[in-house]
């Protein structure tokens, strides 16, 4: 099981992505600067995969959906201009992505983040994703 929790830092929303282990202990695998409502509107609600959502937390049982959410968060924070159409383009790419590519990008984001627990380390991966898919 996975969950995503929204917090506020300096008045701006941040998402913290957690994976729950067999012992029911959650550990953070990623962090992104965006709101849960944006993630839900742009990506989560556009899939056929079921998930639970409250005001500040999304609970996800699907590994595929969680991977898409991590990748979206990583790519989204590298986009300076606020353009809903560009965000929707990212979600369309993720929804249609095959499992191998999804696993590759997910692994890149979380491995770069886990190096120093710093999201800045994942910016190059987000930029590479945008360049590859021309977003």
C-alpha positions as a Markdown table, in Angstrom:
| # | Residue | x | y | z |
|---|---|---|---|---|
| 1 | Unk | 0.0 | 0.0 | 0.0 |
| 2 | Unk | 1.1 | 3.6 | -0.7 |
| 3 | Unk | -0.1 | 7.0 | 0.5 |
| 4 | Unk | 0.6 | 10.6 | -0.4 |
| 5 | Unk | 0.2 | 13.3 | 2.2 |
| 6 | Unk | 0.1 | 17.0 | 1.6 |
| 7 | Unk | 1.7 | 19.5 | 4.0 |
| 8 | Unk | 2.3 | 23.2 | 3.8 |
| 9 | Unk | 5.8 | 24.7 | 3.8 |
| 10 | Unk | 6.1 | 28.5 | 3.8 |
| 11 | Unk | 2.5 | 28.7 | 2.6 |
| 12 | Unk | 3.1 | 26.4 | -0.4 |
| 13 | Unk | 1.8 | 22.8 | -0.7 |
| 14 | Unk | 4.3 | 19.9 | -0.7 |
| 15 | Unk | 3.4 | 16.2 | -1.3 |
| 16 | Unk | 5.2 | 13.5 | 0.6 |
| 17 | Unk | 5.1 | 10.0 | -1.1 |
| 18 | Unk | 5.2 | 7.0 | 1.3 |
| 19 | Unk | 5.5 | 3.3 | 0.7 |
| 20 | Unk | 4.1 | 1.1 | 3.5 |
| 21 | Unk | 6.2 | -1.9 | 4.4 |
| 22 | Unk | 5.0 | -5.4 | 5.6 |
| 23 | Unk | 5.3 | -4.2 | 9.2 |
| 24 | Unk | 2.8 | -1.3 | 8.4 |
| 25 | Unk | 5.6 | 1.2 | 8.7 |
| 26 | Unk | 5.6 | 4.0 | 6.1 |
| 27 | Unk | 8.8 | 5.4 | 4.7 |
| 28 | Unk | 9.2 | 8.4 | 2.5 |
| 29 | Unk | 10.3 | 7.7 | -1.1 |
| 30 | Unk | 9.8 | 11.1 | -2.7 |
| 31 | Unk | 8.7 | 14.7 | -2.2 |
| 32 | Unk | 7.3 | 17.2 | -4.7 |
| 33 | Unk | 6.1 | 20.8 | -4.7 |
| 34 | Unk | 2.5 | 20.6 | -5.8 |
| 35 | Unk | -1.0 | 20.2 | -4.2 |
| 36 | Unk | -3.0 | 17.0 | -3.7 |
| 37 | Unk | -5.9 | 18.6 | -5.5 |
| 38 | Unk | -3.8 | 19.3 | -8.6 |
| 39 | Unk | -2.5 | 15.7 | -8.6 |
| 40 | Unk | -6.0 | 14.4 | -8.3 |
| 41 | Unk | -7.5 | 16.7 | -11.0 |
| 42 | Unk | -4.7 | 16.2 | -13.5 |
| 43 | Unk | -3.7 | 12.5 | -13.0 |
| 44 | Unk | -5.4 | 10.4 | -10.4 |
| 45 | Unk | -9.0 | 11.0 | -11.4 |
| 46 | Unk | -8.1 | 10.4 | -15.1 |
| 47 | Unk | -7.3 | 6.7 | -14.6 |
| 48 | Unk | -9.5 | 3.7 | -14.1 |
| 49 | Unk | -7.6 | 2.7 | -11.0 |
| 50 | Unk | -9.4 | 3.0 | -7.7 |
| 51 | Unk | -7.8 | 5.0 | -4.8 |
| 52 | Unk | -9.0 | 6.7 | -1.6 |
| 53 | Unk | -8.7 | 10.4 | -1.0 |
| 54 | Unk | -9.3 | 12.8 | 1.8 |
| 55 | Unk | -8.5 | 16.5 | 2.1 |
| 56 | Unk | -4.8 | 16.0 | 2.8 |
| 57 | Unk | -4.1 | 12.3 | 2.0 |
| 58 | Unk | -4.5 | 9.9 | -0.9 |
| 59 | Unk | -4.3 | 6.2 | -0.3 |
| 60 | Unk | -3.3 | 4.1 | -3.2 |
| 61 | Unk | -3.3 | 0.3 | -3.5 |
| 62 | Unk | -2.0 | 0.2 | -7.1 |
| 63 | Unk | 1.8 | 0.2 | -7.6 |
| 64 | Unk | 1.3 | 1.5 | -11.2 |
| 65 | Unk | -0.8 | 4.5 | -10.0 |
| 66 | Unk | 1.8 | 5.3 | -7.3 |
| 67 | Unk | 4.6 | 5.2 | -9.8 |
| 68 | Unk | 2.7 | 7.5 | -12.1 |
| 69 | Unk | 2.1 | 9.9 | -9.2 |
| 70 | Unk | 5.8 | 10.0 | -8.3 |
| 71 | Unk | 6.8 | 10.6 | -11.9 |
| 72 | Unk | 4.2 | 13.3 | -12.3 |
| 73 | Unk | 5.4 | 15.1 | -9.2 |
| 74 | Unk | 9.0 | 14.9 | -10.3 |
| 75 | Unk | 8.3 | 16.3 | -13.8 |
| 76 | Unk | 5.7 | 18.9 | -12.6 |
| 77 | Unk | 8.1 | 20.7 | -10.3 |
| 78 | Unk | 10.6 | 21.2 | -13.2 |
| 79 | Unk | 7.9 | 23.2 | -15.1 |
| 80 | Unk | 8.2 | 26.9 | -14.4 |
| 81 | Unk | 5.2 | 28.2 | -16.4 |
| 82 | Unk | 1.8 | 27.3 | -15.0 |
| 83 | Unk | 0.0 | 25.7 | -18.0 |
| 84 | Unk | -2.8 | 23.2 | -17.4 |
| 85 | Unk | -2.5 | 21.9 | -20.9 |
| 86 | Unk | 1.2 | 21.0 | -20.4 |
| 87 | Unk | 0.3 | 19.3 | -17.1 |
| 88 | Unk | -2.4 | 17.3 | -18.9 |
| 89 | Unk | 0.1 | 16.3 | -21.6 |
| 90 | Unk | 2.3 | 14.9 | -18.9 |
| 91 | Unk | -0.5 | 12.8 | -17.4 |
| 92 | Unk | -1.6 | 11.5 | -20.9 |
| 93 | Unk | 2.0 | 10.3 | -21.5 |
| 94 | Unk | 2.1 | 8.6 | -18.0 |
| 95 | Unk | -1.3 | 6.9 | -18.5 |
| 96 | Unk | -0.3 | 5.4 | -21.8 |
| 97 | Unk | 3.2 | 4.5 | -20.8 |
| 98 | Unk | 4.2 | 0.8 | -20.8 |
| 99 | Unk | 5.3 | -0.8 | -17.5 |
| 100 | Unk | 9.0 | -1.0 | -18.3 |
| 101 | Unk | 9.3 | 2.7 | -19.0 |
| 102 | Unk | 7.2 | 3.5 | -16.0 |
| 103 | Unk | 9.5 | 1.4 | -13.8 |
| 104 | Unk | 12.6 | 3.1 | -15.3 |
| 105 | Unk | 11.5 | 6.7 | -14.6 |
| 106 | Unk | 10.1 | 5.8 | -11.2 |
| 107 | Unk | 13.4 | 4.2 | -10.2 |
| 108 | Unk | 15.4 | 7.2 | -11.5 |
| 109 | Unk | 13.3 | 9.7 | -9.5 |
| 110 | Unk | 13.3 | 7.8 | -6.2 |
| 111 | Unk | 17.0 | 6.8 | -6.4 |
| 112 | Unk | 18.1 | 10.4 | -7.1 |
| 113 | Unk | 15.9 | 11.7 | -4.3 |
| 114 | Unk | 17.1 | 9.1 | -1.8 |
| 115 | Unk | 20.7 | 10.0 | -2.4 |
| 116 | Unk | 20.5 | 13.1 | 0.0 |
| 117 | Unk | 16.7 | 13.2 | 0.6 |
| 118 | Unk | 16.7 | 16.3 | -1.6 |
| 119 | Unk | 14.2 | 16.8 | -4.4 |
| 120 | Unk | 16.6 | 19.1 | -6.2 |
| 121 | Unk | 18.7 | 16.0 | -7.1 |
| 122 | Unk | 15.8 | 14.8 | -9.2 |
| 123 | Unk | 15.4 | 17.9 | -11.3 |
| 124 | Unk | 17.7 | 16.6 | -14.1 |
| 125 | Unk | 15.6 | 13.5 | -14.4 |
| 126 | Unk | 12.4 | 15.6 | -14.7 |
| 127 | Unk | 14.1 | 17.7 | -17.4 |
| 128 | Unk | 15.2 | 14.6 | -19.3 |
| 129 | Unk | 11.7 | 13.2 | -19.2 |
| 130 | Unk | 10.3 | 16.4 | -20.6 |
| 131 | Unk | 12.9 | 16.5 | -23.4 |
| 132 | Unk | 12.3 | 12.9 | -24.3 |
| 133 | Unk | 8.6 | 13.2 | -24.5 |
| 134 | Unk | 8.7 | 16.8 | -25.9 |
| 135 | Unk | 6.7 | 18.3 | -23.1 |
